[in-house]
Each structure stands twice: as C-alpha cells, then as structure tokens.
C-alpha cells in the first residue's frame, strides 16, 4: 500500500499522536490534568456548564487552527520537494552539465 492509499484508508492518521512516557510533554500533560481536576472540583454547577461551553468552543477553534497549520505545512513540503526536482534557471553550470 502506498502512502496515499494508507492515508485514505485510515492507516495514517496525522492528527493522532502518542505520548512517550517520561518525556517533558507527558509530565506537563499529567500536571495539566491534575490542575484541571482540582479546578473542576471547585466549580459550581453553573460554573461547570459555563466552562464546558468555553472548552467545547475552544476545542473547535483549535481544531480549525491545527487543520490549517497541517495544510500549510504540507503545501510548504510539496513546494520544497518541487523546488528540489524542477530545473532552475541558474547562470552557473549544474552537476549534470559540463
């Protein structure tokens, strides 16, 4: 299966990530969850509803932003690849030229 078929078939999922244990990211993720749990326990029922609405809107915003960043990064990668394989208009001799 080639990379496009794998992407189409779901074998490649760019938005899914695993976190290695013992990394700075894993440590911060655990600390964030602990702080969230403490914060959540202090909220009133009304505060929990308001925070839930805020969180859901923020997740949607981040999802749009991450999709845009992925698209821009992919396009840049393709542009770099094309620049590397396309003939340029250099005034100096190239490797395959005498």
DSSP file (Angstrom, degrees, kcal/mol; ACC not computed):
  #  RESIDUE AA STRUCTURE BP1 BP2  ACC     N-H-->O    O-->H-N    N-H-->O    O-->H-N    TCO  KAPPA ALPHA  PHI   PSI    X-CA   Y-CA   Z-CA
    1    1 A X              0   0    0      0, 0.0     2,-0.1     0, 0.0     0, 0.0   0.000 360.0 360.0 360.0 132.8    0.0    0.0    0.0
    2    2 A X     >  -     0   0    0      1,-0.1     4,-2.5     4,-0.0     5,-0.2  -0.363 360.0 -98.8 -85.7 172.8    1.4    3.4   -0.9
    3    3 A X  H  > S+     0   0    0      1,-0.2     4,-2.3     2,-0.2     5,-0.2   0.840 121.9  51.8 -62.9 -36.0    1.2    6.4    1.4
    4    4 A X  H  > S+     0   0    0      2,-0.2     4,-2.6     1,-0.2    -1,-0.2   0.906 111.4  47.0 -68.1 -40.4   -1.8    7.9   -0.3
    5    5 A X  H  > S+     0   0    0      2,-0.2     4,-2.8     1,-0.2     6,-0.3   0.894 112.4  50.7 -65.7 -39.2   -3.8    4.7    0.0
    6    6 A X  H  X>S+     0   0    0     -4,-2.5     5,-1.7     2,-0.2     6,-1.5   0.899 111.8  47.4 -65.0 -40.5   -2.7    4.4    3.6
    7    7 A X  H ><5S+     0   0    0     -4,-2.3     3,-0.7     4,-0.2    -2,-0.2   0.934 115.1  45.6 -64.9 -46.4   -3.9    8.0    4.3
    8    8 A X  H 3<5S+     0   0    0     -4,-2.6    -2,-0.2     1,-0.2    -1,-0.2   0.901 113.4  49.7 -63.2 -41.8   -7.2    7.4    2.5
    9    9 A X  H 3<5S-     0   0    0     -4,-2.8    -1,-0.2    -5,-0.2    -2,-0.2   0.544 115.8-111.5 -78.9  -7.1   -7.7    4.0    4.3
   10   10 A X  T <<5S+     0   0    0     -4,-0.7    -3,-0.2    -3,-0.7    -4,-0.1   0.487  85.6 118.7  92.4   3.0   -7.0    5.4    7.7
   11   11 A X  S   <S+     0   0    0     -5,-1.7     2,-0.5    -6,-0.3    -4,-0.2   0.798  77.6  50.6 -70.9 -26.8   -3.7    3.6    8.4
   12   12 A X        +     0   0    0     -6,-1.5     2,-0.5    -9,-0.1    -2,-0.2  -0.961  68.2 178.4-110.8 123.1   -2.1    7.0    8.6
   13   13 A X    >   -     0   0    0     -2,-0.5     3,-1.7     3,-0.1    -6,-0.0  -0.835   8.1-172.1-126.4  91.9   -3.8    9.4   11.0
   14   14 A X  T 3  S+     0   0    0     -2,-0.5    -1,-0.1     1,-0.3    -7,-0.0   0.758  84.1  53.3 -58.9 -26.7   -1.9   12.7   11.1
   15   15 A X  T 3  S+     0   0    0      2,-0.0     2,-0.4    52,-0.0    -1,-0.3   0.599  91.4  87.5 -88.8  -8.3   -4.0   14.2   13.9
   16   16 A X    <   +     0   0    0     -3,-1.7     2,-0.4     2,-0.0    -3,-0.1  -0.747  56.6 177.6 -91.0 137.1   -3.5   11.2   16.3
   17   17 A X        -     0   0    0     -2,-0.4     2,-0.3     2,-0.0    -2,-0.0  -0.983  20.4-148.1-136.8 147.3   -0.4   11.3   18.5
   18   18 A X        -     0   0    0     -2,-0.4     2,-0.5     0, 0.0    -2,-0.0  -0.852  17.9-136.5-109.1 153.8    1.0    9.0   21.1
   19   19 A X        -     0   0    0     -2,-0.3     2,-0.3     6,-0.0    -2,-0.0  -0.939  14.0-130.8-114.8 126.7    3.0   10.4   24.0
   20   20 A X    >   -     0   0    0     -2,-0.5     3,-1.2     1,-0.1     6,-0.4  -0.547  30.0-112.2 -74.2 136.2    6.2    8.7   25.2
   21   21 A X  T 3  S+     0   0    0     -2,-0.3     3,-0.1     1,-0.2    -1,-0.1  -0.351  97.5  25.3 -65.9 146.7    6.4    8.1   28.9
   22   22 A X  T 3  S+     0   0    0      1,-0.3    -1,-0.2     2,-0.1     2,-0.1   0.461  91.6 127.1  81.8   0.3    8.9   10.1   30.9
   23   23 A X  S <> S-     0   0    0     -3,-1.2     4,-2.2     1,-0.1    -1,-0.3  -0.439  74.2-112.4 -86.6 164.9    9.0   13.0   28.4
   24   24 A X  H  > S+     0   0    0      1,-0.2     4,-2.5     2,-0.2     5,-0.2   0.881 119.6  54.8 -60.1 -39.0    8.5   16.6   29.3
   25   25 A X  H  > S+     0   0    0      1,-0.2     4,-2.5     2,-0.2    -1,-0.2   0.930 107.8  48.0 -61.4 -46.3    5.3   16.6   27.3
   26   26 A X  H  > S+     0   0    0     -6,-0.4     4,-2.2     2,-0.2    -1,-0.2   0.892 111.6  50.9 -62.4 -40.2    4.0   13.6   29.4
   27   27 A X  H  X S+     0   0    0     -4,-2.2     4,-2.2     1,-0.2    -2,-0.2   0.927 112.8  45.1 -63.2 -45.5    4.9   15.4   32.6
   28   28 A X  H  X S+     0   0    0     -4,-2.5     4,-2.5     2,-0.2    -2,-0.2   0.863 110.4  54.6 -67.7 -35.4    3.1   18.6   31.6
   29   29 A X  H  X S+     0   0    0     -4,-2.5     4,-2.1    -5,-0.2    -1,-0.2   0.921 110.2  46.5 -62.8 -43.6    0.1   16.6   30.4
   30   30 A X  H  X S+     0   0    0     -4,-2.2     4,-2.2     2,-0.2    -2,-0.2   0.907 112.7  49.4 -65.1 -42.8   -0.2   14.9   33.8
   31   31 A X  H  X S+     0   0    0     -4,-2.2     4,-2.3     1,-0.2    -2,-0.2   0.884 110.2  51.6 -64.3 -39.2    0.3   18.2   35.7
   32   32 A X  H  X S+     0   0    0     -4,-2.5     4,-2.6     2,-0.2    -2,-0.2   0.922 109.7  48.8 -63.4 -44.6   -2.4   19.8   33.5
   33   33 A X  H  X S+     0   0    0     -4,-2.1     4,-2.5     2,-0.2    -2,-0.2   0.895 110.8  50.5 -63.2 -40.1   -4.8   17.1   34.2
   34   34 A X  H  X S+     0   0    0     -4,-2.2     4,-2.0     2,-0.2    -1,-0.2   0.922 112.5  46.3 -63.6 -44.5   -4.2   17.3   37.9
   35   35 A X  H  X S+     0   0    0     -4,-2.3     4,-2.7     2,-0.2    -2,-0.2   0.892 112.1  51.9 -65.2 -39.9   -4.8   21.1   37.9
   36   36 A X  H  X S+     0   0    0     -4,-2.6     4,-3.2     2,-0.2     5,-0.2   0.934 108.3  50.6 -61.8 -46.8   -7.9   20.6   35.8
   37   37 A X  H  X S+     0   0    0     -4,-2.5     4,-1.8     1,-0.2    -1,-0.2   0.903 112.8  46.5 -59.3 -42.0   -9.3   18.1   38.2
   38   38 A X  H  X S+     0   0    0     -4,-2.0     4,-0.8     2,-0.2    -1,-0.2   0.936 114.4  47.1 -65.5 -46.2   -8.7   20.4   41.2
   39   39 A X  H >X S+     0   0    0     -4,-2.7     3,-1.0     1,-0.2     4,-0.7   0.922 110.7  52.2 -60.2 -46.3  -10.2   23.4   39.3
   40   40 A X  H >< S+     0   0    0     -4,-3.2     3,-0.9     1,-0.3    -1,-0.2   0.868 104.3  56.6 -60.5 -39.0  -13.3   21.4   38.2
   41   41 A X  H 3< S+     0   0    0     -4,-1.8    -1,-0.3     1,-0.2    -2,-0.2   0.723 104.8  53.7 -67.5 -20.3  -14.0   20.3   41.8
   42   42 A X  H << S+     0   0    0     -3,-1.0    -1,-0.2    -4,-0.8    -2,-0.2   0.626  89.4  99.8 -87.3 -14.9  -14.1   24.0   42.9
   43   43 A X    <<  -     0   0    0     -3,-0.9     2,-0.1    -4,-0.7    -3,-0.0  -0.405  69.7-128.5 -78.6 148.0  -16.7   25.0   40.3
   44   44 A X     >  -     0   0    0     -2,-0.1     4,-2.6     1,-0.1     5,-0.2  -0.389  37.8 -98.6 -77.1 167.2  -20.4   25.4   41.0
   45   45 A X  H  > S+     0   0    0      1,-0.2     4,-1.9     2,-0.2     5,-0.1   0.892 128.3  48.7 -55.6 -39.3  -22.9   23.6   38.7
   46   46 A X  H  > S+     0   0    0      2,-0.2     4,-2.4     1,-0.2    -1,-0.2   0.903 110.5  50.7 -67.3 -40.4  -23.4   26.8   36.7
   47   47 A X  H  > S+     0   0    0      1,-0.2     4,-2.6     2,-0.2    -2,-0.2   0.876 108.2  53.2 -63.6 -37.8  -19.6   27.4   36.6
   48   48 A X  H  X S+     0   0    0     -4,-2.6     4,-2.3     2,-0.2    -1,-0.2   0.901 109.6  48.0 -64.5 -41.0  -19.2   23.8   35.2
   49   49 A X  H  X S+     0   0    0     -4,-1.9     4,-2.2     2,-0.2    -2,-0.2   0.923 113.4  47.3 -65.1 -44.1  -21.7   24.5   32.5
   50   50 A X  H  X S+     0   0    0     -4,-2.4     4,-2.2     1,-0.2    -2,-0.2   0.917 113.9  47.1 -63.6 -43.3  -20.1   27.8   31.5
   51   51 A X  H  X S+     0   0    0     -4,-2.6     4,-2.8     1,-0.2    -1,-0.2   0.878 109.7  53.9 -67.7 -36.5  -16.6   26.2   31.5
   52   52 A X  H  X S+     0   0    0     -4,-2.3     4,-2.4     2,-0.2    -1,-0.2   0.918 109.5  47.8 -62.7 -43.3  -17.9   23.2   29.4
   53   53 A X  H  X S+     0   0    0     -4,-2.2     4,-2.1     2,-0.2    -2,-0.2   0.913 113.0  48.9 -63.1 -43.0  -19.3   25.6   26.8
   54   54 A X  H  X S+     0   0    0     -4,-2.2     4,-2.4     1,-0.2    -2,-0.2   0.931 111.7  49.1 -60.7 -46.4  -16.0   27.5   26.8
   55   55 A X  H  X S+     0   0    0     -4,-2.8     4,-2.5     1,-0.2    -2,-0.2   0.906 110.1  50.1 -62.7 -43.7  -14.0   24.3   26.4
   56   56 A X  H  X S+     0   0    0     -4,-2.4     4,-1.9     1,-0.2    -1,-0.2   0.908 112.6  46.7 -63.3 -42.2  -16.1   23.0   23.5
   57   57 A X  H  X S+     0   0    0     -4,-2.1     4,-2.2     1,-0.2    -1,-0.2   0.895 112.5  50.7 -65.5 -39.6  -15.8   26.3   21.6
   58   58 A X  H  X S+     0   0    0     -4,-2.4     4,-2.7     2,-0.2    -2,-0.2   0.883 107.8  52.7 -66.5 -38.6  -12.0   26.4   22.3
   59   59 A X  H  X S+     0   0    0     -4,-2.5     4,-2.3     2,-0.2    -1,-0.2   0.913 109.5  49.2 -63.0 -42.6  -11.6   22.8   21.0
   60   60 A X  H  X S+     0   0    0     -4,-1.9     4,-2.1     2,-0.2    -2,-0.2   0.920 111.8  49.0 -61.5 -43.8  -13.4   23.7   17.8
   61   61 A X  H  X S+     0   0    0     -4,-2.2     4,-2.2     1,-0.2    -2,-0.2   0.923 112.3  47.4 -61.8 -45.7  -11.2   26.7   17.4
   62   62 A X  H  X S+     0   0    0     -4,-2.7     4,-2.9     1,-0.2     5,-0.2   0.866 109.2  55.0 -65.0 -36.0   -8.0   24.7   18.0
   63   63 A X  H  X S+     0   0    0     -4,-2.3     4,-2.1     2,-0.2    -1,-0.2   0.917 109.5  46.1 -63.6 -44.1   -9.2   22.0   15.5
   64   64 A X  H  X S+     0   0    0     -4,-2.1     4,-2.0     2,-0.2    -2,-0.2   0.922 114.5  48.6 -63.1 -44.1   -9.6   24.6   12.8
   65   65 A X  H  X S+     0   0    0     -4,-2.2     4,-2.5     2,-0.2    -2,-0.2   0.916 111.4  48.4 -63.7 -45.4   -6.3   26.1   13.6
   66   66 A X  H  X S+     0   0    0     -4,-2.9     4,-2.6     1,-0.2    -1,-0.2   0.884 110.5  51.7 -65.0 -38.2   -4.4   22.7   13.6
   67   67 A X  H  X S+     0   0    0     -4,-2.1     4,-2.4    -5,-0.2    -1,-0.2   0.905 111.4  48.1 -63.4 -40.4   -6.0   21.7   10.3
   68   68 A X  H  X S+     0   0    0     -4,-2.0     4,-2.6     2,-0.2    -2,-0.2   0.913 111.7  49.0 -65.9 -43.1   -4.9   25.0    8.8
   69   69 A X  H  X S+     0   0    0     -4,-2.5     4,-2.5     2,-0.2    -2,-0.2   0.911 111.5  50.0 -62.6 -42.8   -1.3   24.6   10.1
   70   70 A X  H  X S+     0   0    0     -4,-2.6     4,-2.7     2,-0.2    -2,-0.2   0.936 111.9  48.1 -60.1 -47.2   -1.2   21.0    8.8
   71   71 A X  H  X S+     0   0    0     -4,-2.4     4,-2.5     1,-0.2    -2,-0.2   0.923 112.9  47.1 -61.3 -45.9   -2.4   22.1    5.3
   72   72 A X  H  X S+     0   0    0     -4,-2.6     4,-2.3     1,-0.2    -1,-0.2   0.903 113.3  48.9 -64.2 -40.7    0.1   25.0    5.2
   73   73 A X  H  X S+     0   0    0     -4,-2.5     4,-2.3     2,-0.2    -2,-0.2   0.903 111.4  49.5 -64.6 -41.8    3.0   22.7    6.3
   74   74 A X  H  X S+     0   0    0     -4,-2.7     4,-2.3     2,-0.2    -2,-0.2   0.928 111.1  49.3 -63.0 -45.3    2.1   20.1    3.8
   75   75 A X  H  X S+     0   0    0     -4,-2.5     4,-2.5     1,-0.2    -2,-0.2   0.908 110.2  50.8 -61.3 -41.9    1.9   22.7    1.0
   76   76 A X  H  X S+     0   0    0     -4,-2.3     4,-2.5     1,-0.2    -1,-0.2   0.915 109.2  51.8 -62.2 -42.4    5.3   24.0    2.0
   77   77 A X  H  X S+     0   0    0     -4,-2.3     4,-2.3     1,-0.2    -2,-0.2   0.904 110.8  47.5 -60.4 -42.4    6.8   20.5    2.0
   78   78 A X  H  X S+     0   0    0     -4,-2.3     4,-2.8     2,-0.2    -1,-0.2   0.904 110.8  51.6 -65.9 -41.1    5.4   19.9   -1.5
   79   79 A X  H  X S+     0   0    0     -4,-2.5     4,-2.3     2,-0.2    -2,-0.2   0.901 110.7  48.5 -62.9 -40.3    6.8   23.3   -2.7
   80   80 A X  H  X S+     0   0    0     -4,-2.5     4,-1.7     2,-0.2    -2,-0.2   0.914 111.9  49.5 -65.0 -42.2   10.3   22.4   -1.3
   81   81 A X  H  X S+     0   0    0     -4,-2.3     4,-1.2     1,-0.2    -2,-0.2   0.932 112.3  47.1 -61.6 -46.5   10.1   19.0   -3.0
   82   82 A X  H  X S+     0   0    0     -4,-2.8     4,-2.0     1,-0.2     3,-0.3   0.883 109.4  53.8 -64.7 -37.8    9.2   20.5   -6.3
   83   83 A X  H  < S+     0   0    0     -4,-2.3    -1,-0.2     1,-0.2    -2,-0.2   0.845 108.3  51.8 -64.2 -32.2   11.9   23.2   -6.0
   84   84 A X  H  < S+     0   0    0     -4,-1.7    -1,-0.2     1,-0.2    -2,-0.2   0.758 118.0  34.6 -76.4 -24.7   14.4   20.4   -5.5
   85   85 A X  H  < S+     0   0    0     -4,-1.2     2,-0.2    -3,-0.3    -2,-0.2   0.595  99.1  89.5-107.4 -12.4   13.4   18.4   -8.5
   86   86 A X  S  < S-     0   0    0     -4,-2.0     2,-0.2    -5,-0.2     0, 0.0  -0.557  85.0-103.3 -85.8 150.6   12.5   21.1  -11.0
   87   87 A X        -     0   0    0     -2,-0.2     2,-0.2     1,-0.1    -1,-0.1  -0.504  37.9-151.0 -70.4 136.4   15.0   22.6  -13.3
   88   88 A X        -     0   0    0     -2,-0.2    -1,-0.1    -4,-0.1    -4,-0.0  -0.453  20.1-120.6 -98.3 176.9   16.2   26.0  -12.2
   89   89 A X        +     0   0    0     -2,-0.2     2,-0.1     2,-0.0    -2,-0.0  -0.308  50.7 161.0-112.7  47.4   17.4   28.9  -14.3
   90   90 A X        -     0   0    0      1,-0.1     4,-0.1     2,-0.1    -2,-0.0  -0.377  40.5-144.5 -68.9 145.8   20.8   29.2  -12.7
   91   91 A X  S    S+     0   0    0      2,-0.1     2,-0.3    -2,-0.1    -1,-0.1   0.512  80.4  79.6 -86.7  -5.4   23.5   31.0  -14.6
   92   92 A X  S    S-     0   0    0      1,-0.1    -2,-0.1     0, 0.0     2,-0.0  -0.729  95.8 -93.3-100.7 151.4   26.1   28.5  -13.2
   93   93 A X        -     0   0    0     -2,-0.3     2,-0.2     5,-0.1    -1,-0.1  -0.342  41.8-138.1 -60.9 142.0   26.7   25.0  -14.6
   94   94 A X    >   -     0   0    0     -4,-0.1     3,-1.6     1,-0.1    -1,-0.1  -0.476  29.0 -93.3 -96.1 171.1   24.8   22.3  -12.8
   95   95 A X  T 3  S+     0   0    0      1,-0.3    -2,-0.1    -2,-0.2    -1,-0.1   0.856 125.1  45.9 -54.6 -41.5   26.1   18.9  -11.7
   96   96 A X  T 3  S+     0   0    0      2,-0.0     2,-0.3     0, 0.0    -1,-0.3   0.523 102.2  81.2 -84.1  -2.9   24.9   17.1  -14.9
   97   97 A X    <         0   0    0     -3,-1.6    -4,-0.0     1,-0.1     0, 0.0  -0.760 360.0 360.0-101.3 148.3   26.3   19.9  -17.2
   98   98 A X              0   0    0     -2,-0.3    -1,-0.1    -5,-0.0    -5,-0.1   0.494 360.0 360.0 -71.8 360.0   29.9   20.2  -18.3
